[in-house]
Amino acid sequence: MTICAELEAKILRYFHVERWLVGTIARQLGLHHGTVDRVLSQAGLPKLARPHRASLLDPYLPFVRDTLEQYPTLTASRLYAMVRERGYAGGEDHFRHLMLHYRPRAQPEAYLRLKTLPGEQAQVDWGHFGKLTVGRAERPLMAFVMVLSWSRQILLRFFLDARMASFLRGHEAAFQAWGGLPRVLLYDNLKSAVLERQGDAIRFHPTLLAFAAHYRFEPRPVAVARGNEKGRVERAIRYVRDNFFPARTWRDLDDLNTQADAWCRGQAADRPCPEDRTRSVREAFAQEQPRLLALPENPFATEERVAVKVGKTPYVRFDLNDYSLPFTHVQRLLTVVASPQEVRVLDGAAVIARHRRSYDKGAQIEDEVHLAQLAARKRAARHHRGQARLAWAAPNSRELLMAAAERGENLGSLTAALLRLLDTYGASELQAAVDEALTRGVPHPNAVRLSLERRREQRRQPTPLPLTLPDDPRVREAAVRPHALADYDQVTTRQEPRDERA
């Protein structure tokens, strides 16, 4: 129980001046006698010995002490069941209270303050700073923090995830900002760094190992439950939470990172260096920077690479969104290569699509060229379906179209004209008119139309009205072959009526 300083002064005055007993002080002030004992002990007085009262637990204390010495973490409920089997008749709540006095206390571990050399080490960690809403998506706002152990120079960079690509981009941002890198980087059990750990046996992420080999630093994990080994980056994250992030406004992620870079070069660099408070972090970093490792000439490829299977529609799904691609690449296995600003779709080594990256959810990012190509392909397909319908209804129309193609005519317009005549006059009339046009050597819809009108006038039939069909390509492009009507003549044949009076 925590009490105020005024109450502590009363306890000391009543004990030393008024000569009250501990029990009297506790009763008059409404406190537990243990609280009074603690106040007197903190003032330098030994705890007063109290007369021991007999307890039901006394015969079982040797067994309890021996058991707790062998099994210090044994629960009070299990220990109570064990003493009950041996004849203990006390209540469980009282037994639990007594175990607080007899259970051995673990000795607090003391830690050494670790020292590092300039340019020797940096510490890395992620910090979670809530969530950010982008369109219909809610993404975590993650802060990548790297701090040099000697000078305490900080690199802060925000991302919308904690994936390996963002992890490596944070490293590269620190290396570029510092103009070099330390020889050792410390990590805890981050999934981005350590895939598996069994005691001292550690399996690093292969991508991180390739990244470390490229930049020639040593990735080193900290021991489990050793906060002092990575305390610098944890304090740096707390410093970011207290001094950078509160009450800060920004337009987007780029604006937030711009402000973070300015803060790292300004306020964070001007604070006193914890190793030597007579100088600033900026001055300490100026001494450490020449001792950092030099950067390689070429950067490491930090783009995300994902294999994707394209379905029947010309889109690939990546990071909750769909990106268009040429219709010629449907039903294939492709590769998506993504940077923070751009998404590229590759077929082998060839780039077939480029898009601005979206962090929304369920969005369709489309290229107008891809849609125009698909629409043109669909129109061409409709022409082919129209020719197939003509060939089914009037087989000799194929010969007419071939002859027209040899003369350089537009097959699309010819097919459309013949289809209109087919809808108006029917298949049998169109077949006869096409034969007449071919016989006359004029493979053109106008010749077919004149032949149809002449045949109609010879039969003195009225001008046929065009058939109005629904605006549905499945109905308009359906191929219907006329059937012989001779079978229906038997239905119309009238039989002699029977005499009902017979």
Secondary structure, 3 states (H helix, E strand, C coil): CCCCHHHHHHHHHHHHCCCCCHHHHHHHHCCCHHHHHHHHHHCCCCCCCCCCCCCCCHHHHHHHHHHHHHCCCCCHHHHHHHHHHCCCCCCHHHHHHHHHHHCCCCCCCCCCCCCCCCCCEEEEEEEEEEEEEECCEEEEEEEEEEEECCCCCEEEEEECCCCHHHHHHHHHHHHHHHCCECCEEEECCCCCCEEEEECCEEEECHHHHHHHHHHCCEEEECCCCCHHHHHHHHHHHHHHHHHCCCCCCCCCHHHHHHHHHHHHHCHHHHCEECCEEEEEHHHHHHHHHHHCECCCCCCCCCCEEEEEECCCCCEEEECCEEEECCHHHCCCEEEEEECCCEEEEEECCEEEEEEECCCCCCCEECCHHHHHHHHHHHHHHHHHHHHHHHHHHCCCHHHHHHHHHHCCCCHHHHHHHHHHHHHHHCHHHHHHHHHHHHHHCCCCHHHHHHHHHHHHHHCCCCCCCCCCCCCCHHHHCCCCCCCCCHHHHHHHCCCCCCCCCC
